[in-house]
Amino acid sequence: MDQCPPECPRLIERPFPIVISAASGTGKTTVVEKLLSSDGRIVRVLTATTRPPRGGEQKDVDYLFLSEEEFTTRKKAGYFAETALVHGHWYGVPKENVAAGLKKGKWVVLNVDVQGGLAIKKTFPDAVLIFLLPPSLEELETRLRGRGTDSDEEIAKRMDQALREMTVAAEYDYVVVNDEVKDCTNRLLAIVRAETSRTARGLVMPKGRPTK
């Protein structure tokens, strides 16, 4: 294969934040874990929360678990890129965690709700926002009940919240249906690779040459 001469355009891969949001029970966490294991250049940004750990979750591994007081103090100090109150608990993404990942040349994944996703876009304009949808509302309710962690009242609240969040999906860059984890992950990888190849992100034209 002929080598491209020096005057050829060059593509510089510039990493960017990848925001993934979804209604509770859509399978977002499972998809994110699969995405992380599919490409070593994609890393997760640890999110802080005031909610207590769920079964099997570890401090500083799954979340940065903080008390209400600790969270409030850090929020006032400008520690977070975004914060959101979800189901009575605070969540926040530390700015330094995002910046550190990007500096290392990694595509950082932010697993946040829709409120947080839109706030991240304001702080990091080059972020790509992806919303995951369940195959259907019936399937979403089945998944919520299958977890066995919520009461009927809590499930009803989560279903109402899911409908509200889905209306915000139109403000995201992409919408992907999570009908099967492997297929969903492949779609996410395709989005990331396509975004990486966008001329607006990293195409460098030779100096003194026409750009058309």
N, C-alpha and C positions, 0 to 999 in steps of 0.2 A: 504493500500500500504506500502510495506517495505521501511524503511528509508535507504538512502544511507549511508554506513559506513564512518567513518572519512577519510579513505584512498581514497575515490572516488575523481575524478577530480572535480573542482569547476569552474563554469562559472561566471566571473565577467563582468558585463555589463559596458563597457567603452564607453562613448559617443564620437561621432565624427561629423565633419561638413558634411552636406548634401548639395551639390551644385546642383542646378537645373537651367538649361539653356534651352533656346528655341528661335526660331525666333519670332520677333514681330508679334502678332496676333495669336499665337498658343494657347493662353489661359493659359499661365504659371501662371499669378497672381491669377487667379481663382482657379487653381489646388493647388497652394501653400496655399491659405487661407483654402481650404478644408482639406488639409493635417494637418495644424496646429490645426484645430478644431477636428481632429480625434484622436489625442493623445496628452495629456497634457505635455508629456515629450519632445515634439518637439517644439522648439521656433524659431522665425524668428530673424535674425540679421538685424538691421537697416542699410541700405545702404545710403551713401551720394551721392548727385548729384548736378550738377550745372544747370540742366534744371528747368524751372519754373513748379510749381505744375499744374497738370491737374485737371479737374473738380472733386471736392469732395475730393481731396487729402489734407491731413493735415501735417503740419510740425512736425517732430519728432514722427510721427505716421506711415505714409506711407514711408517717406524718410527723411533723414537729408538734408534739402535744404541749399546749401551754395552758396555764390557768387564765381565767378572765382578766385578772390583774396584770399578768405578764403580757398578754395580748394587747390590752389597752395601752400599756406603757410603750410598747414597740410601735403601735399604730400612731400614737401622738408624735413619736420621734421620726416618723416618715420611713420606717423600716420596710413597709410593704408596698409592692407595686399596685396591689388591689386588695380590698377586703370585702367580704360579703357575709351577711347574716342569713344562714340557711337552716331551717327547721330548729331555730332557737340556739344555734351554735355559730360562732365566728370562724371564718376561714380567711387565710391571707397568703399571698405569694411574696416571699422576701425578694426584694430587688437584687440584692447581692448574689443570690443563687442563680438568677437568670443571667445576669451579666457575666458571672464566672464561667458558666457553661458555654456561652457564646464566645467568650475570649479564648477558650480551649478549642474552638472550631467545631463545637457540637451543636446539633439541632436539639433544642431543649423542648420537652413536652410539658405542658401545663394542664393538669387535670383539674379544671375548675368549673363552676356553674356559669350560667349565661351572664349573670351580672358581672362576675369576675372576668369573663372572656372579653366583654366589651370594654371594660376598664383597662385590661392588658393591652388592647389594641391602641388605646390612647397613649399609653406609656411606651409601647413598642410598636410603632406604626407598620413595621414590616412583618408583623406576626401574621400567621395564617390561622384563621378560625374555622374549625370543623365541628359540626353538630351531628351527633349520632342519634338516629331515630330507631325505635323498636319496630319490628315488622308490623305490629298493630297494637292498639290500645288493649285488646283482649290478652295478647301475649305479654304485654307489660304488666298487667295485673296478675297474670299467672306467675311471672317471675318474682314479683314482689311477695306474693303469698308463699312461693316456694322457698324463700329465704327463712321463713319461720321466725322472724325477729320482730315483726310489727303487728299491732292489733288491727282489727277491722277499721277502727277510727283513724289510725295512723295511715293505713293503706289508702283510705279515701282521701286524706289530706295530700298524700304523695301523688295520687292520680290527678287531683285538681292542680297541684303545682306543676305536674308534667305537662298538662294542657297549656298552662300559661307560658312555660318555658319553650314549648314548641312554636308558639306564635312569634318568639324572638329569633327563631332559627333563620328567618329571612334576612336578618342582619349579619349573618355569618357568611363566610366565603364559600363554604361547601356544606352539603348535607349528605350523609352516608347512612344507609339502613344497615343496622347490625342484625342481619338474619342468621349469619353463620360467622363465627369468629375468624376463621382463616380467610374467607372471602372479604370480610370487612377490613381486616388488616392489610390485605393486598391492595384494596382500594385506597387506604390511607397512604401506603407506601408510594402508590402511583401519583397521588396528589403531591406528596413531598418532593418526589423526583421531578415532577413537572414544574413545580414552583421554583425549585433550585435552578432549572434551566431557563427560566424566564429572562429575556434580554434585559429587562429593567433591573434585575437583581445583580447580574454579574458579567454581562457582556462588555468587554473592553475593546474598543476599536483602536486600530493603529493611528498614531498621531500623523496628521498631514494627509490622511486618506479620506475619501468621501465615505459617508455613513449610509449611503443609499446604494 
